[in-house]
Amino acid sequence: MKVNNLCLLLCVVATFLFSCRKEEAAGNSATDTISAAVLDQIKAAGYDVTGIRQTEEGYIVENDLLLPYSDVAKLPGRLYLPAGKTELVRASQLVTGLPRVITIAVTGLPGSYISATDQAIAAYNSLNLKLRFQRVVGSAQITIQGRDLGVVSGRWPYAYAGYPSGGNPYPSITINTNPSAFGTPPDIVALRKSILHEIGHTIGFQHSDASNPAFSCGPGVYNGPAVVGGVIYIPGTPAGPEACSWMLTCLDPTCTSNFTPGDIIGLRYIYG
Ligand SMILES: [Zn+2]
């Protein structure tokens, strides 16, 4: 392994998250710039506002979950799905109209990002779900775009995405193109896992350890949800967070598989 790659891996092992924030220079990453009323609304919906950030699109909580500004006032209470981990927000935020093909375009990014996207798409499609993905050029239902979100510091920022709305997937995934995030050239495995994870959000999957983010992030990073609206367990999935789940709050880059058995049960329960 090249030294550069090793350095990247070691850094990522310590801090690998699928997260993002705006650059500090933009001056909008501090929690104290967000009104108490907004924080209360987000907390009331069950989200941990520790480390909340803002971007042009909305607020980002729990590393990489984008809550669009337009949705904050009407955020539904969180419902937890799978026991295994795959914790969903709620049924109305799933992608509907199955069976269905979701098109994905990669815009303004080099071939390595396209390769990683193709690998992530192939991983989902290998499960033969009623939701399939297809990469296209041009207009798509999900656009993967790059933005220099600044130098990765601590746990920020790698990428972010939002939840489905109106039965459709969240329309974009934003990836930090700063070399500090995925390296130069980008680490294809890390990119693949990031895209795999962000696609999970766009189709409605919550962090699988959202009720206990310390499972993947370590203690003191996130506190877990303030409110739990309900619990729906998927039969057959593990009873708690599972190492190497594709939807853990903080991903372990040493996990090279795409999905755990519990992940697959959760995906098939929702989209199988
Ligand atoms: Zn995430």
Residues whose N, C-alpha, C, O or C-beta is under 5 A from the ligand:
A	BS01	ZN	F18 D64
